[in-house]
């Protein structure tokens, strides 16, 4: 993975962490609604994933812990404990 992609990924992760940590101080989230997954797929969807970007989501409210990948049809909520998800993230983060 190039340094540019790694930098963008780290920026996005830090923004997510920043938004998540300020969530407890605001009753209503100012700005865009953070992504939420209410269910996750456990089946191997590696072939459908496009790009090298993913987001890790913590469980909160009705949202479940998930990894969001992107496909040509939109977001894909995946089980972070599934082996195919761990393998795909490992491939994406190889330097």
SULQUIDA-V229837 format. One record per pair of residues at least 24 apart in sequence whose C-alpha atoms are under 10 Angstrom apart, sorted by sequence separation. I is the first residue (numbers start at 0). J is the second residue. D is the distance in whole Angstrom. If there is no record, write none. Layout:
I_J_D + I_J_D
//
This chain:
35_59_9 + 37_61_6 + 38_62_8 + 39_63_8 + 44_68_10 + 46_70_9 + 47_71_7 + 48_72_10 + 49_73_10 + 55_79_8 + 35_60_10 + 36_61_8 + 37_62_5 + 38_63_7 + 39_64_8 + 40_65_9 + 45_70_10 + 47_72_9 + 48_73_10 + 35_61_8 + 36_62_5 + 37_63_5 + 38_64_9 + 39_65_7 + 40_66_10 + 44_70_9 + 48_74_9 + 35_62_5 + 36_63_6 + 37_64_9 + 38_65_8 + 39_66_8 + 48_75_8 + 34_62_9 + 35_63_8 + 36_64_8 + 37_65_9 + 39_67_9 + 47_75_9 + 35_64_9 + 36_65_7 + 35_65_9 + 36_66_9 + 36_67_8 + 44_75_9 + 35_67_9 + 34_67_9 + 44_77_9 + 43_77_9 + 53_87_10 + 40_75_8 + 41_76_9 + 42_77_9 + 53_88_8 + 39_75_8 + 40_76_6 + 41_77_6 + 42_78_9 + 51_87_9 + 52_88_9 + 19_56_10 + 39_76_5 + 40_77_5 + 41_78_6 + 51_88_9 + 19_57_9 + 36_74_10 + 38_76_7 + 39_77_5 + 40_78_6 + 41_79_9 + 43_81_8 + 45_83_7 + 53_91_9 + 15_54_9 + 16_55_10 + 36_75_9 + 37_76_9 + 38_77_8 + 39_78_5 + 40_79_10 + 41_80_9 + 42_81_8 + 43_82_9 + 44_83_8 + 45_84_8 + 48_87_9 + 51_90_9 + 52_91_8 + 15_55_9 + 16_56_10 + 19_59_10 + 34_74_10 + 36_76_6 + 38_78_9 + 39_79_9 + 41_81_6 + 43_83_6 + 44_84_9 + 51_91_6 + 52_92_10 + 11_52_10 + 12_53_9 + 15_56_9 + 16_57_10 + 35_76_9 + 36_77_9 + 40_81_9 + 41_82_9 + 42_83_8 + 43_84_8 + 45_86_9 + 50_91_9 + 51_92_8 + 11_53_10 + 12_54_7 + 41_83_9 + 42_84_10 + 45_87_7 + 8_51_9 + 11_54_8 + 12_55_8 + 41_84_9 + 44_87_10 + 8_52_7 + 12_56_10 + 7_52_9 + 8_53_8 + 5_51_10 + 8_54_9 + 4_51_8 + 5_52_9 + 4_52_8 + 0_51_8 + 8_92_10 + 5_91_10 + 4_91_10 + 5_92_8 + 4_92_10 + 5_93_10 + 5_94_9 + 0_90_9 + 0_91_7 + 1_92_10 + 0_92_7 + 1_93_9 + 2_94_8 + 0_93_6 + 1_94_7 + 0_94_5
//
